[in-house]
Amino acid sequence: MPVSVVIGAQWGDEGKGKLVDLLSKECQIVARYQGGANAGHTIIWTDEKTGVQQKFVLHLVPSGIFQEGVACVIGNGVVIDPVAVMEEIRMIRDLGYEVDGRLFISHNAHLIMPYHKALDQAKERSSGGAAIGTTGRGIGPAYVDKFARSGIRVVDLLNRDVLAQKLKNAIEEKNALLKHLYGSEGLNVNQIIEEYVAFDQLIDPFVTDTAEYLNLALKEGKNVLAEGAQGALLDVDFGTYPYVTSSHPTVGGCCTGLGIPPTAINRIIGIAKAYATRVGNGPFPTELENELGEDIRRVGHEFGATTGRPRRTGWLDLVALKYTAMINGLTELAITKLDVLSGLETVQAAVAYGYDGKVSSRFPSELQTLARVTPVFTDYSGWKENIEHITDYNDLPEAARNYLQFVESFVGVPIRLVSTGPAREQTIIRY
C-alpha cells in the first residue's frame, strides 16, 4: 500500500506545489490532507499541446491536477472555502484541464463560513503588535468550530432545514462577538443560507467518502501522493506556538486528514529551501535583516503566493531542519531554490544555537527560548555559475555539491531532489 507524503520542512513556502506536480507523474492519486485556502502552491509548466508556459497558483485543489490521468482528493482534514474552491475549479477548466471525474471532495470536510473570515480579520486588527500574522482567510476560526463541535461540514449541505438551523445558531453567536467584542457589523443569516444551498448544487458532483475511496485505491495497489500545506515548523503542536497554523502539516496530519493508516506510508519527503523564509510574525533565528536579506527576497521572488506579503529571509537553519526530520521521520529531502544562492561569495547555515552562555544543537520550539537564541553559523564557499538549466547533479558547481553534501550529512537524510528553478523541468532527480 504505497503512500508518499510531501511535507514542508520549514515555515512553509518551500516549493511543495512544484514538487508535488513533478512527483504526481508516478502516482494515480494526489490527496491534500490539511490546511485551507491560506496555502498557495505555485506550478509552472510548458503545455505539451501549445508549447506555451503556464503558471497557476493552487489554494485548495491538489497539485496533481495538471498531470493527465491523476485523480485529486481534498480530504476531511482540509477546511474548504466554497467561493475559493469553485473559482479554482472554473479557472482550471478554463485552462483546458478536466476536473469532472478527477476531483473528489470529502463529505466530512468542514466549510469556511463568512463569519469565520470576519472573525479572523477582526481579531487580527484588534491584536495590534500581538497579531499572529494570519492570511485572514478564516482558517483558524473554522478549525476552532471544528474542534468545538459546532462546525458546518460538506455533508450538512444535503439537508436545507438542518443547515438553516445550524447556521442560525452559529451566526447568532458570531454576530454577538463581531458586534460587541470587535465593533464590527453582523452578518445576514438568510443570505448565507441561500448562498450555501446554491453551493451544494455546484459541489455535489465532487463529494464522496474520500477515506473509503483512498483505502480501496490502496488495496488495488495504486500509488497515492499525500500533499501537506504550510510547514512542519507551523504545526499547531510542534511548531513555534502560538505563531503557527491551526492544523497539522506534520506526517500525523496525513493519517487523520485522509483516513488512511500509518502502515500505508512508506516514503516521507521533506521539502526545504536552500535558505530559509518565514511569513508573518514569530521567531526566526537566522533572519537576515539587511541588504543581503533584501537581495535574496528579490532574486527568489519571496512574496506570498496567497497574500503577496514579502517573506522574511535568512540563512538555512540546519538545527530546525534536523528537528523536522526527526518528528516526521523523513526518508528523503528535496532542496529547492538552490539557484537563488548563485553569485554569493559565501553561503552560511546555522549548525547550533547559543543561549545563556551555552551552545546547543537542540531546536527549542518553545517561543521564549527560540526568540532569544543566537545562531552559530558555518561558512561554505559560494559559486558564481548560473545553475538554472542543470538537470544532472554531477554538473553542479563543486561548491554547490559540497554545500548540499554537508546538509545531507548534518540532517542525516539523503537529498533526492534538487530544484534549480521554478519550472517543472528545472529539477535534478537523484535516484
C-alpha positions in Angstrom: 0.0 0.0 0.0 2.4 2.7 -1.2 1.7 6.2 0.1 4.3 9.0 -0.3 3.9 12.1 1.9 5.2 15.5 0.9 5.9 17.7 3.9 7.1 21.3 4.2 10.2 21.0 6.4 10.4 24.7 7.3 7.9 27.5 7.8 6.0 26.9 4.6 6.6 28.3 1.1 9.2 25.6 0.4 8.0 24.8 -3.1 5.7 21.9 -2.4 3.4 22.7 -5.4 6.2 22.2 -7.9 7.5 19.0 -6.3 4.0 17.5 -5.9 3.3 18.3 -9.5 6.5 16.6 -10.6 6.1 13.6 -8.4 2.5 13.1 -9.3 3.6 11.6 -12.6 4.5 8.5 -10.6 1.1 8.3 -8.9 -2.5 7.7 -9.6 -3.9 9.9 -6.8 -2.8 13.1 -5.1 -4.5 13.9 -1.9 -4.4 17.1 0.1 -4.7 16.4 3.9 -4.9 19.7 5.8 -5.0 23.5 5.7 -7.2 25.6 3.6 -7.1 28.4 1.0 -4.3 30.0 3.0 -2.0 27.7 1.1 -0.5 28.9 -2.2 1.1 26.1 -4.3 2.6 27.5 -7.4 3.1 25.3 -10.5 4.9 26.4 -13.7 4.9 24.1 -16.7 5.0 24.0 -20.5 1.8 22.9 -22.1 2.6 19.9 -24.3 -0.1 20.8 -26.9 0.6 24.5 -27.3 4.2 24.8 -26.1 3.2 27.8 -24.0 4.5 28.1 -20.5 1.7 28.1 -17.9 1.7 29.3 -14.3 -1.0 28.6 -11.8 -1.3 29.1 -8.0 -3.4 26.4 -6.4 -5.0 27.0 -3.0 -7.3 24.0 -2.4 -7.2 21.7 -5.4 -4.2 19.2 -5.1 -1.1 20.0 -7.2 -1.5 16.9 -9.4 -4.5 18.3 -11.3 -2.3 19.4 -14.2 -0.9 15.8 -14.8 -3.1 13.8 -17.1 -4.9 10.9 -15.6 -4.2 11.8 -12.0 -7.1 11.8 -9.6 -7.1 14.5 -6.9 -8.6 14.3 -3.4 -9.4 17.1 -0.9 -9.5 15.2 2.4 -11.6 15.6 5.5 -8.7 17.4 7.3 -9.0 20.4 4.9 -11.3 23.3 5.7 -12.9 24.4 2.4 -13.8 27.9 1.3 -16.7 27.3 -1.1 -16.1 30.5 -3.1 -12.4 29.7 -3.4 -12.8 26.1 -4.5 -15.4 26.8 -7.1 -13.4 29.7 -8.6 -10.3 27.5 -8.7 -12.2 24.7 -10.5 -13.5 27.3 -13.0 -10.0 28.6 -13.7 -8.6 25.1 -14.1 -11.3 24.2 -16.6 -10.6 27.5 -18.5 -7.0 26.3 -19.0 -8.4 23.2 -20.7 -7.9 20.6 -17.9 -10.7 18.2 -17.0 -11.9 18.3 -13.4 -15.1 16.2 -13.5 -14.4 12.6 -12.5 -10.9 13.6 -11.3 -11.6 15.7 -8.3 -13.1 14.2 -5.1 -14.0 16.2 -2.0 -14.6 14.6 1.4 -18.2 14.8 2.7 -16.6 15.2 6.2 -14.6 18.3 5.3 -15.5 21.4 7.2 -16.6 24.6 5.5 -15.3 28.0 6.0 -18.2 30.4 6.5 -18.3 34.2 6.0 -18.3 34.6 9.8 -15.0 32.7 10.0 -13.4 35.3 7.7 -14.9 38.2 9.5 -13.8 36.9 12.9 -10.3 36.1 11.6 -9.8 39.6 10.2 -11.4 41.4 13.2 -9.2 39.5 15.7 -6.0 40.3 13.8 -7.0 44.0 13.6 -7.6 44.2 17.3 -4.4 42.3 18.3 -2.1 45.1 17.2 1.5 44.1 17.9 0.4 40.7 19.2 -1.1 39.7 15.9 -0.2 36.2 14.6 0.0 37.3 11.0 -2.7 35.1 9.5 -3.9 35.4 6.0 -7.4 36.4 7.2 -9.0 33.6 5.2 -10.9 32.2 8.2 -8.8 29.1 8.6 -8.2 29.4 12.3 -11.8 30.2 13.3 -13.1 27.3 11.1 -10.8 24.8 12.9 -11.9 26.3 16.2 -15.5 25.5 15.4 -14.5 22.0 14.1 -13.0 21.1 17.5 -15.7 22.9 19.4 -18.1 20.5 17.6 -20.1 23.4 16.1 -18.7 23.4 12.6 -20.6 23.1 9.3 -19.5 20.1 7.2 -20.0 19.4 3.5 -22.5 16.7 4.4 -24.6 19.3 6.2 -25.4 20.9 2.9 -27.6 17.9 2.0 -30.5 18.9 4.3 -31.6 22.6 3.9 -33.6 22.6 7.2 -30.8 21.2 9.3 -28.3 23.6 7.6 -30.6 26.6 8.2 -30.9 25.8 11.9 -27.1 25.2 12.4 -26.4 28.4 10.6 -28.9 30.4 12.6 -27.4 29.2 15.8 -23.8 29.8 14.7 -24.5 33.3 13.2 -26.4 34.5 16.3 -23.3 33.6 18.4 -20.8 35.0 15.9 -22.7 38.3 15.3 -22.7 38.9 19.1 -18.9 38.5 19.0 -18.4 40.7 16.0 -20.7 43.5 17.3 -19.9 43.6 21.0 -16.3 42.4 21.1 -14.8 43.7 17.9 -17.3 46.5 17.0 -17.9 45.1 13.5 -21.2 44.7 11.6 -23.1 41.4 11.9 -24.0 39.0 9.0 -27.2 38.3 7.3 -28.5 34.7 8.2 -30.9 34.2 5.3 -28.4 35.5 2.7 -25.7 33.0 3.9 -28.2 30.1 3.9 -29.2 30.9 0.3 -25.6 31.1 -0.8 -24.6 27.8 0.7 -27.7 25.9 -0.6 -26.7 27.1 -4.1 -23.1 26.0 -3.4 -24.4 22.5 -2.6 -25.7 22.1 -6.1 -22.2 23.1 -7.5 -20.1 20.9 -5.2 -22.4 17.8 -5.2 -20.8 16.1 -8.2 -17.4 16.1 -6.4 -18.5 14.9 -3.0 -17.7 11.4 -1.8 -16.4 9.3 1.1 -12.8 10.0 0.3 -11.5 7.8 3.2 -13.2 4.8 1.6 -12.1 5.9 -1.9 -8.4 6.1 -0.8 -8.4 2.9 1.1 -9.9 1.0 -1.8 -7.3 2.5 -4.1 -4.6 1.4 -1.8 -5.9 -2.2 -1.7 -5.8 -2.1 -5.5 -2.1 -1.2 -5.4 -2.5 2.4 -6.6 0.2 4.9 -5.7 -1.0 7.8 -3.5 0.9 11.1 -3.0 -0.3 13.0 0.1 0.2 16.7 -0.1 0.5 18.9 3.0 0.2 22.7 3.2 2.3 25.1 5.2 5.3 23.6 7.0 6.3 21.5 10.0 7.5 24.5 12.0 4.0 25.9 11.8 2.4 22.7 13.2 0.0 23.6 16.0 1.7 21.1 18.4 5.3 21.0 17.1 5.7 24.5 15.6 6.6 27.8 17.1 3.4 28.2 19.0 1.4 30.5 19.0 2.8 31.7 15.7 1.6 28.6 13.9 -1.2 27.4 11.7 -4.3 25.7 13.0 -3.7 22.2 11.8 -1.1 19.5 11.5 1.2 19.9 8.5 3.4 17.1 10.0 3.1 13.5 9.0 0.5 12.6 11.6 -1.9 15.0 9.9 -1.8 12.9 6.8 -3.4 9.9 8.5 -6.1 11.9 10.3 -6.7 14.3 7.4 -7.2 11.5 4.9 -8.4 8.5 6.9 -5.5 6.2 5.8 -3.5 4.0 8.2 0.1 4.9 9.1 1.2 1.5 7.9 0.4 2.6 4.4 3.1 5.2 4.4 6.5 4.1 3.0 8.0 7.4 1.8 8.2 10.8 3.6 9.7 13.6 1.6 10.7 16.8 3.4 11.0 19.9 1.2 13.3 22.7 2.3 14.7 25.8 0.6 18.5 26.2 0.3 17.9 29.1 2.6 15.0 30.0 4.9 11.9 32.2 4.8 9.0 33.0 7.1 5.8 34.9 6.6 4.1 36.7 9.4 5.3 37.1 13.0 7.2 34.7 15.2 10.9 33.8 16.0 13.3 33.4 13.1 16.8 32.8 14.4 18.7 33.0 11.1 16.8 36.0 9.7 18.8 38.5 7.6 17.5 42.0 8.3 20.0 43.6 5.9 20.7 44.2 2.3 21.6 40.6 1.7 18.2 39.5 3.0 16.6 42.0 0.6 18.7 40.6 -2.3 17.6 37.1 -1.5 13.9 38.2 -1.4 14.3 40.0 -4.7 16.1 37.2 -6.5 14.0 34.5 -5.0 10.7 36.3 -5.6 9.9 35.9 -2.0 6.4 37.2 -1.8 3.4 35.2 -0.6 1.6 33.3 -3.4 -1.7 33.8 -1.5 -1.3 37.2 0.1 1.5 38.9 -1.8 3.2 39.8 1.5 7.0 40.0 1.5 8.6 37.0 3.1 11.3 37.3 5.8 14.5 35.7 4.6 17.5 34.2 6.3 20.2 31.5 6.1 19.3 27.8 6.1 18.7 26.7 9.7 20.0 23.1 9.9 19.1 22.8 13.6 15.4 23.4 12.7 15.7 21.1 9.6 17.1 18.3 11.7 14.2 18.7 14.2 11.6 18.5 11.4 13.3 15.4 10.0 13.1 13.8 13.4 9.4 14.5 14.2 8.4 13.4 10.7 10.7 10.5 10.1 11.8 11.9 6.8 13.1 9.3 4.4 14.5 11.9 1.9 14.9 15.6 1.3 14.1 17.8 -1.6 16.1 21.1 -1.7 14.5 24.0 -3.6 15.7 27.4 -4.9 19.4 26.4 -4.9 19.7 28.7 -7.9 18.9 31.8 -5.7 22.2 31.4 -3.9 24.3 31.6 -7.1 26.6 34.5 -7.2 27.3 34.7 -3.5 30.9 34.7 -2.3 29.9 32.8 0.9 26.9 30.8 1.9 26.1 30.2 5.6 24.0 27.7 7.5 23.2 27.5 11.2 24.5 24.4 12.9 23.8 25.2 16.6 22.2 27.8 18.9 23.9 29.9 21.6 21.7 30.6 24.6 22.6 31.9 28.1 26.3 31.2 27.5 25.7 27.6 26.3 25.8 26.1 22.8 23.2 23.5 21.9 22.1 21.6 18.7 18.6 21.2 20.1 15.7 23.0 18.5 13.6 24.7 21.3 10.1 25.0 19.9 9.1 27.0 23.0 8.7 30.6 21.9 10.5 32.3 24.8 13.7 30.3 24.3 13.8 30.3 20.5 13.3 34.1 20.4 16.5 34.6 22.4 18.9 32.1 20.7 21.9 33.3 18.7 22.6 31.0 15.7 26.1 29.5 15.3 26.9 29.6 11.6 29.3 27.5 9.4 30.6 29.2 6.2 30.7 27.5 2.8 32.2 28.7 -0.4 29.7 30.1 -2.8 29.5 29.6 -6.6 29.3 32.1 -9.4 27.8 29.8 -12.1 24.2 30.0 -13.3 22.7 26.6 -12.5 19.1 27.2 -13.7 19.3 24.7 -16.5 21.3 21.9 -14.8 19.5 18.6 -14.5 22.4 16.3 -13.6 23.7 16.5 -10.1 27.3 16.0 -11.2 27.1 19.1 -13.4 26.5 21.3 -10.4 29.5 23.5 -9.3 31.7 21.7 -6.8 30.9 24.4 -4.1 27.2 23.8 -4.6 27.7 20.0 -4.3 29.8 20.5 -1.1 27.0 22.6 0.4 24.3 20.0 -0.4 26.5 17.2 0.9 27.0 19.0 4.2 23.3 19.5 4.6 22.7 15.8 3.8 25.3 14.7 6.3 24.2 17.1 9.1 20.5 16.2 8.9 21.1 12.5 8.3 18.6 12.3 5.4 19.6 11.8 1.8 18.8 14.6 -0.7 17.0 13.0 -3.7 15.7 16.1 -5.5 17.2 19.5 -6.1 15.3 22.3 -7.7 17.3 24.7 -9.8 14.4 27.0 -11.0 10.7 27.4 -10.7 9.6 25.3 -13.8 8.8 21.6 -13.7 11.8 20.7 -15.8 14.3 22.6 -13.7 14.8 19.7 -11.3 17.7 17.3 -10.5 16.5 13.9 -9.6 18.9 11.6 -7.8 17.6 8.0 -7.7 
